[in-house]
Amino acid sequence: MKYFVTGATGFVGSHVVRLLIEEGHQVIAVVRKPEQAGALAALGVTLVPGDVTEKESMRAPMQGVDGVFHIAGWYKVGTRDKSLGELVNIQGTRNVLELMKELEIPRGVYTSTIALNSDTHGKLVDESYHFTGKPLSEYDRTKGIAHNEIAVAMIAQGLPLIIVQPGLIYGPGDTSSVRPTFIKYLQRKLPMVPDRSAQSWAHVEDVARGHIAAMQKGRIGESYLLTGPTHTIVEAMQIAEKITGIPAPRTHVAPGVMKGLSVAMGLLEKIAPVPQDYSSEYLRITAGTTYIGSYAKAERELGYQPRSLEAGLSETLAYEMKLLGMSV
């Protein structure tokens, strides 16, 4: 099969591409700078210069493919410049899906997120859940618009699309804000963690396999949560301590305190830059929030089988410890 992939140089996309190549598929990837994507070229991926924000750059390479994986997305929570949220998550998604329709591509998988639900207030939601409140971050907001107003709307118009919604994605090579947290922990520089904040932890390899299963087995028009076991951040750090022997932070910051700090940082941000992991937005999404969802449907229909957090963190922390020159 021949597949067109956006976001192929990213954390999830690179794993999806590798697995597709290993299965013997042909992969065409649109990348902004092909000369900097040597790892993909070495796998046998056909690299095409282009960008999801430039619709016509994707038209020729998408023509005649058997399926499209739209994985590209902007996810930098806490940054000052949030313009790429609109440009990549909303306009980029519109560009890719419109081309799918115009070129009559028979099947596509769009990478959404459980973050469009924002805080579920302790409820383990499924694909039927529909969030109607105010999003907690620009990422939540823009992915929500892309999911509901573009992807779902175009499915209703006949677009042969399947949606996948990963949880908190982690693993070796992570490029999100999760990685710096674990590095600080390993360096014994993480003084505290938020209390009661919980995530459904999804290892990147499992999420990548879930994407391919969605393309091959998913039902057109359906969404699948590609999450994993649900743990609070406190629990995750306790698991990390069991794995490494490095003490987990003993100070757990209450949600009310986190919210107060978020407001204070919001005032400070108006006059001076602050570190990303201390931004008002970042503090707000970790103030006792629960970004959690059930993967039961994906398990039932796609054969999706996420690993335990213990197994995933053992691999991830060993990888980071090796990079830091620490004994594993």
C-alpha positions in Angstrom: 0.0 0.0 0.0 1.1 3.6 -0.6 0.6 6.1 2.3 0.9 9.8 2.5 2.0 11.0 5.9 2.2 14.5 7.5 4.2 15.0 10.7 6.6 12.2 9.7 9.6 13.9 11.4 7.7 14.2 14.7 7.5 12.0 17.8 4.5 9.9 16.8 4.9 10.3 13.0 8.4 9.0 12.9 7.3 5.8 14.7 4.3 5.4 12.4 6.5 5.7 9.3 9.1 3.2 10.6 6.4 0.6 11.3 4.8 1.2 7.9 8.1 0.6 6.2 8.8 -2.5 8.3 5.4 -3.8 7.1 6.5 -3.3 3.5 4.4 -0.3 2.6 5.5 2.7 0.5 5.5 6.0 2.4 5.5 9.5 1.0 6.2 12.2 3.6 5.8 15.9 3.2 8.5 17.7 5.2 9.5 21.3 5.4 13.2 20.6 5.0 14.0 17.3 3.3 17.7 17.8 3.8 17.2 17.6 7.5 15.2 14.4 7.4 18.0 12.0 6.6 16.7 9.4 9.1 13.5 9.1 7.1 15.3 8.9 3.8 17.5 6.1 5.2 14.4 4.1 5.9 13.3 4.4 2.2 10.7 7.1 2.7 10.0 9.3 -0.3 10.5 12.9 1.0 8.6 15.8 -0.6 9.2 19.4 0.3 6.0 21.0 1.6 4.0 22.0 4.6 0.4 21.4 5.9 -0.1 25.1 6.0 0.5 25.3 2.2 -2.3 23.2 0.7 -1.0 23.1 -2.9 2.4 21.8 -1.8 0.7 18.5 -0.9 -1.6 18.1 -3.9 0.8 16.3 -6.3 2.4 13.9 -3.7 -1.0 13.0 -2.2 -2.4 12.0 -5.6 -3.1 8.3 -6.1 -2.2 7.1 -2.5 -4.2 4.4 -0.8 -4.4 6.3 2.5 -3.5 9.5 4.4 -2.1 9.8 7.9 -2.5 13.4 9.1 -0.4 13.4 12.2 1.2 16.9 12.1 0.2 19.2 14.9 1.3 22.0 17.2 1.4 21.2 20.9 3.6 23.6 22.7 1.6 24.4 25.8 2.9 27.4 27.7 4.7 29.2 24.9 4.3 32.9 24.4 3.7 32.7 20.6 0.6 30.6 20.1 0.0 31.6 16.4 1.0 28.1 15.1 -2.0 26.6 16.9 -4.4 28.3 14.5 -2.1 27.8 11.5 -1.1 24.2 11.9 -3.9 22.6 14.0 -6.8 24.3 12.3 -5.8 25.5 8.9 -3.4 22.6 8.3 -6.0 20.1 9.1 -8.5 21.8 6.8 -5.9 21.7 4.0 -5.1 18.1 4.4 -8.7 16.9 4.7 -9.9 19.1 1.8 -7.2 17.6 -0.4 -8.3 14.1 0.7 -11.8 14.9 -0.5 -10.8 16.6 -3.7 -8.4 13.8 -4.7 -10.9 11.1 -3.6 -8.4 9.3 -1.3 -10.2 6.1 -0.1 -9.1 6.2 3.5 -7.5 8.5 6.1 -6.5 8.6 9.7 -6.5 12.0 11.6 -4.6 12.4 14.8 -6.7 14.2 17.3 -6.3 14.1 21.1 -8.1 13.5 24.3 -6.9 17.0 25.3 -9.9 18.5 23.3 -11.9 17.4 26.3 -9.8 19.5 28.7 -10.4 18.6 32.4 -12.8 15.6 32.7 -13.0 16.2 36.5 -12.1 12.7 37.4 -14.4 11.0 34.9 -12.8 8.3 32.6 -14.5 9.3 29.4 -15.0 7.5 26.1 -15.6 8.5 22.5 -19.1 9.6 23.2 -18.1 12.4 25.6 -18.5 15.9 24.2 -16.9 18.8 26.0 -18.7 22.1 26.0 -16.8 24.3 28.5 -13.9 26.7 28.1 -10.7 25.0 26.9 -7.8 25.3 29.4 -5.1 25.8 26.7 -4.7 27.0 23.2 -3.7 23.5 22.3 -7.0 22.2 23.7 -8.9 24.9 21.9 -7.4 24.5 18.4 -7.4 20.7 18.5 -11.1 20.9 19.5 -12.0 23.1 16.6 -10.0 20.9 14.2 -11.7 17.7 15.5 -15.3 18.9 15.8 -15.7 21.7 13.2 -13.4 20.2 10.5 -12.8 16.4 10.8 -16.2 15.4 12.2 -18.0 17.9 10.0 -16.3 16.5 6.9 -17.0 12.9 7.9 -20.7 13.9 8.0 -20.3 15.1 4.4 -18.9 11.7 3.3 -15.1 12.0 3.9 -13.7 8.4 4.5 -11.9 9.3 7.7 -11.1 7.6 11.0 -10.1 9.7 14.0 -7.6 8.6 16.7 -7.3 10.4 20.0 -4.1 9.7 22.0 -3.6 10.4 25.6 -0.5 11.7 27.2 2.2 10.3 24.9 5.6 9.5 26.3 8.6 7.3 25.5 12.2 7.5 24.3 12.8 10.5 22.1 9.8 12.5 23.5 9.7 16.1 22.3 6.9 17.3 24.6 7.0 19.0 28.1 6.8 15.5 29.7 10.5 14.8 28.9 12.0 17.8 30.8 9.9 16.8 33.9 11.5 13.4 33.9 15.0 14.7 33.2 14.7 17.1 36.2 13.5 14.2 38.3 16.5 12.1 37.3 18.8 15.0 38.1 17.1 15.4 41.5 16.0 18.9 40.4 12.3 18.4 40.5 11.2 19.9 43.9 7.5 19.3 43.6 4.7 17.8 41.5 1.0 18.7 41.3 -1.4 16.8 43.5 -4.4 15.0 42.0 -3.5 15.8 38.4 -4.0 12.6 36.3 -3.3 11.4 32.7 -4.0 8.3 30.6 -0.4 7.4 29.8 0.2 6.2 26.2 3.6 4.9 25.1 4.6 6.2 21.7 5.1 2.8 20.2 1.7 1.7 21.2 0.1 4.9 19.8 1.9 4.4 16.5 0.6 0.8 16.3 -2.8 2.1 17.1 -2.6 4.5 14.1 -1.8 1.7 11.7 -4.5 -0.5 13.2 -7.0 2.3 12.7 -6.1 2.6 9.1 -6.3 -1.1 8.5 -9.2 -2.1 10.8 -11.0 1.1 11.9 -14.5 1.9 10.9 -15.0 4.9 8.7 -16.4 7.8 10.7 -15.5 6.4 14.1 -13.1 7.9 16.7 -10.8 5.7 18.9 -9.1 6.8 22.1 -5.5 5.6 22.0 -4.9 6.1 25.6 -3.3 3.9 28.2 -3.4 3.2 32.0 -4.5 6.1 34.1 -2.2 7.4 36.8 -1.8 10.6 38.7 1.5 12.4 38.2 2.3 11.6 41.9 1.8 7.9 41.1 3.9 8.1 38.0 6.8 9.6 40.0 6.4 6.8 42.7 6.6 4.2 39.9 9.8 6.0 38.6 11.3 5.8 42.1 10.7 2.1 42.2 12.4 1.7 38.8 15.4 4.0 39.5 15.8 4.2 43.2 15.9 8.0 42.8 13.5 9.6 45.4 10.3 11.0 43.9 9.3 14.6 44.9 7.7 14.5 48.3 6.0 17.9 47.9 2.6 17.6 46.2 1.1 21.0 45.4 -2.7 21.3 45.9 -4.9 22.3 43.0 -6.0 25.5 44.7 -2.3 26.6 45.1 -1.6 25.7 41.4 -4.5 27.8 40.3 -3.4 30.7 42.4 0.1 30.4 40.9 -1.4 30.3 37.4 -3.2 33.6 38.0 0.0 35.2 39.4 2.1 34.0 36.5 -0.5 35.4 34.1 0.1 38.9 35.5 3.8 38.4 35.4 3.7 37.3 31.8 2.4 40.7 30.8 5.6 42.3 31.7 8.3 39.6 31.4 8.9 36.1 29.9 8.6 33.1 32.2 9.9 29.5 31.7 7.4 27.4 29.8 6.8 24.9 32.7 6.0 27.9 35.0 3.7 29.7 32.5 0.1 30.4 33.6 -1.2 28.1 30.9 1.0 25.2 31.9 0.2 25.6 35.6 -3.5 25.8 34.7 -3.6 22.4 32.9 -1.8 20.7 35.8 -3.9 22.2 38.6 -5.5 19.0 39.7 -6.9 18.4 36.2 -7.6 15.0 34.7 -7.0 14.4 31.0 -8.2 10.8 31.0 -10.1 8.4 28.8 -10.9 4.8 28.2 -9.2 2.7 25.4 -11.8 0.0 25.6 -13.2 0.6 22.1 -9.8 0.6 20.5 -8.9 -2.5 22.4 -12.1 -4.2 21.2 -12.2 -3.1 17.6 -8.5 -2.5 16.7 -6.7 -4.9 19.0 -5.0 -2.0 20.7 -3.0 -3.2 23.7 -1.1 -0.4 25.6 1.6 -1.4 27.9 1.7 -0.7 31.6 3.2 2.5 32.9 5.8 0.5 34.8 7.0 -1.2 31.5 6.9 2.0 29.5 8.7 4.1 32.1 11.4 1.4 32.6 12.3 1.8 29.0 12.0 5.5 28.9 14.0 6.3 32.0 16.7 3.9 31.0 17.0 5.7 27.7 17.2 9.1 29.4 19.7 7.9 32.1 22.0 6.6 29.4 21.9 10.0 27.6 22.7 11.7 31.0 25.6 9.3 31.6 23.9 7.8 34.6 24.2 4.1 35.4 21.0 2.2 34.6 
